[in-house]
Amino acid sequence: MKFFANMFEAWFKRKFDTKCKLNINLTLMRIEIIKRRRNAMQKFLRGDIAELLRLGHDSEAYRRVGRLYLDQNRTLCYDFVGKYCTLISDQLTVMNEQSECPDECKEAVSSLIYAAARFGDLPELRKLRTLFSKRYENSFKYFVNKEEMKVQLMQEIAQEHGVEWDPESLDNRLHKSYSSHRFPLDI
């Protein structure tokens, strides 16, 4: 009976590459939507800055240019996330066949793990981080930021002591707090 249960589980359990592909595609679609919205906001902000300059409100224009600058940098970060997602998508067959992360994917994987904590509007990145962490375990320990290492340690402690704890709820709360208090240049 256990044999059939294991076979049934394996039959319906999605493979690593399938789960990655799904989350990568969702991330890429979401990035496009976000970038369109951000580009529209940036265009509006540019017009607003031009009007302020025309009216002689230089200091207010200067303040808004700072916001525009940060927003443009954040948009560039979305471009990097998209490029890394595409690179991983192209290498998924190789990644699925190897137990270690291929050298040509290490930068992309570690960057997406890092970005997952900084882009709350890309929840699929957190799912990818979980998939990569399970698959490659400690291979990226040096690439992961200290906050994520703290969450992992909390998860280990919870498991040791039989405490049911959902790290994603903390991750969501931390990200909301993080994104409302930090500049979006962290990636």
C-alpha positions in Angstrom: 0.0 0.0 0.0 2.9 2.4 0.9 4.4 1.7 -2.6 1.2 2.9 -4.3 1.0 5.9 -2.0 4.6 6.9 -2.9 3.9 6.2 -6.6 0.7 8.3 -6.4 2.6 11.1 -4.7 5.4 11.1 -7.3 2.9 11.0 -10.1 1.1 14.1 -9.0 4.0 15.9 -7.5 5.2 18.6 -9.8 8.8 18.6 -10.7 11.2 21.3 -9.7 11.5 22.7 -13.3 7.7 22.8 -13.7 7.2 24.8 -10.5 10.1 27.1 -11.4 8.8 27.7 -14.9 5.3 28.6 -13.6 6.6 31.0 -11.0 9.1 32.6 -13.4 6.4 33.1 -16.0 4.1 34.7 -13.4 6.9 36.9 -12.3 7.7 38.0 -15.8 4.1 38.9 -16.5 3.8 40.8 -13.2 7.0 42.7 -14.0 5.6 43.9 -17.3 2.4 45.1 -15.7 4.4 46.9 -12.9 6.8 48.5 -15.4 3.9 49.8 -17.6 2.3 51.4 -14.5 5.7 52.8 -13.3 6.4 54.2 -16.7 3.1 56.0 -16.8 3.7 57.4 -13.3 7.2 58.5 -14.3 5.9 60.3 -17.4 3.3 62.1 -15.2 6.0 63.0 -12.7 8.2 64.4 -15.4 5.4 66.6 -16.6 4.8 67.7 -13.1 8.5 68.6 -12.6 8.5 70.5 -15.8 5.5 72.5 -14.7 7.1 73.2 -11.3 10.2 74.5 -13.1 8.1 76.6 -15.4 6.5 78.2 -12.3 9.8 78.8 -10.6 9.3 76.2 -7.8 12.8 74.8 -8.0 13.0 73.3 -4.6 9.8 71.4 -5.0 10.9 70.2 -8.4 14.2 69.1 -6.9 12.4 67.1 -4.2 10.3 65.4 -6.9 13.3 64.7 -9.1 14.7 62.7 -6.1 11.6 60.6 -6.1 11.8 60.2 -9.9 15.4 59.1 -9.6 14.6 56.4 -7.0 11.7 55.2 -9.1 13.8 54.9 -12.2 16.4 52.9 -10.3 13.7 50.6 -9.0 12.4 50.1 -12.5 16.0 49.1 -13.6 16.0 46.6 -10.7 12.8 45.0 -12.2 14.7 44.7 -15.5 17.5 42.8 -13.7 15.0 40.5 -12.0 13.4 39.8 -15.4 16.7 39.1 -17.0 17.7 36.7 -14.2 14.3 35.0 -14.5 14.8 34.5 -18.2 18.3 33.1 -17.8 17.1 30.6 -15.2 14.1 29.7 -17.4 16.5 29.0 -20.3 18.7 26.7 -18.0 15.8 24.9 -16.2 16.5 21.6 -18.0 20.1 21.6 -16.9 19.2 22.7 -13.4 16.6 19.9 -13.1 19.2 17.3 -14.1 21.9 18.4 -11.7 21.7 18.3 -7.9 24.1 21.3 -7.6 23.3 24.7 -9.1 25.2 25.1 -12.4 27.9 27.8 -12.4 26.2 29.9 -15.1 23.0 30.1 -12.9 24.6 30.9 -9.5 24.5 34.6 -9.8 20.9 34.6 -11.1 19.7 32.2 -8.4 21.4 34.1 -5.6 20.2 37.4 -6.9 16.6 36.2 -7.1 16.9 34.8 -3.5 18.1 38.3 -2.4 15.4 40.1 -4.4 12.6 38.0 -3.0 12.9 39.9 0.3 12.8 43.3 -1.4 10.0 43.0 -3.9 6.7 42.5 -2.1 4.8 43.1 -5.3 6.5 39.9 -6.8 5.2 37.2 -4.5 6.3 34.5 -6.9 9.9 35.4 -6.1 9.4 34.2 -2.6 8.1 30.9 -4.0 11.2 30.7 -6.2 13.4 31.4 -3.2 11.8 28.5 -1.3 12.3 26.2 -4.3 15.9 27.2 -4.7 16.6 26.9 -1.0 15.1 23.4 -0.8 16.9 22.3 -3.9 20.3 23.7 -3.2 20.2 23.9 0.6 23.2 25.8 1.9 24.9 26.4 -1.5 23.9 30.1 -1.4 24.4 30.8 2.3 27.0 33.6 1.6 24.7 35.2 -1.0 21.6 35.4 1.3 21.2 38.5 3.4 21.3 38.5 7.1 17.5 39.0 7.5 16.8 35.9 5.6 19.3 34.0 7.6 17.5 35.2 10.8 14.2 33.9 9.4 15.8 30.6 8.6 17.2 30.4 12.1 13.8 31.2 13.5 12.3 28.4 11.4 14.9 25.9 12.6 14.2 26.9 16.2 10.4 26.5 15.7 10.9 23.1 14.2 13.3 22.0 17.0 10.7 23.0 19.6 7.6 21.7 17.8 6.2 25.2 17.3 4.0 25.7 14.2 5.1 28.9 12.6 4.6 30.4 9.2 7.7 32.3 8.0 5.8 33.8 5.1 3.6 35.8 7.4 6.7 37.3 9.0 8.2 37.8 5.5 5.1 39.7 4.4 5.1 41.9 7.5 8.8 42.6 7.3 8.6 43.4 3.6 5.7 45.9 4.2 7.7 47.5 7.0 10.9 47.4 4.9 9.4 48.9 1.8 7.7 51.7 3.7 10.9 52.8 5.4 13.7 52.1 3.0 14.7 53.4 -0.4 14.1 51.1 -3.3 17.8 51.0 -4.3 18.6 48.0 -2.1 19.0 45.5 -4.8 
